[in-house]
Amino acid sequence: MDRGRAGSKHHLLVDASGIPLAYSVTGGNRNDITQLIPLLDAVPPVRGAIGRPRRRPAQVVADRGYDHDKYRRLVRQRGISPVIARRQTGHGSGLGSVRWVVERTFAWLHHFKRLLVRYDRRHEIHQAFLAIGCCLVCYRRLENSF
């Protein structure tokens, strides 16, 4: 019996420059929308200016895989404005001009063959390699900015 797509999916929440803020690994047969709220809750506090640190972004830009009214409400309850393309509508919503940042970060991560092709049987090992990959992407991004 076919139980959906084999393998695993990487889910990322990145800032406007493509630095990963939160990540997760799920099975290939899981729906993308199930990871939206856990990713938002996993964002660490941003240190810097005096005062209470920011814990959430002002808005979330996502593709059609994250379109669901229940999750739009949950995102709004967290004080975040959802900018999510609607399913079953024509392309040309204009979100591609912003979504490419996430796709570029996925491309950076998939330069590491260990993340592109999953060789590990254990979920924890693959998630650890995803964490290392995110750290390397952050390091390289910050190294190039100075």
C-alpha positions, 0 to 999 in steps of 0.5 A: 500500500502507498502511504504517501511520499517516502522520505522526509521534509525540511521546514524552515522559518527564515528572516528577510535575508535568508538566515534560518530562525527555526527548522524542523524535519517531518515525514514526507507524507505529512502536510506542511500546515502542521508545522506552521505553529511549531515553527513560529513558537520555536523562534528564539528571542532576538537580543539587541535593543534595550527592552523586552526582546522580540519573539515573533516576526511582524508578518509571515509569508508562505506558499499555498501549502500553508493556506488554511483558515484555522491556521490563519486565525492562530497566526493572527492570535500571535500578533503576526500578519499572515501573507499566504497565497490562496489555494485554487487561485491563479498564479501571479499573487506577487509572493514569489518576489519574497518567497525566493529567499526561503527557496534560496536558503533551501538551496544553500542547505541542499548543497550539503549532500547529507541533507539532500539525500537522506542516508540516516535511518534515525530521525535524531541524526538527520535533524542534527545534520539539519541543525549543523547545516543551518549553523553553517548557513548562518555563519557563511551569511554573517561572514560575507556581511562583514 
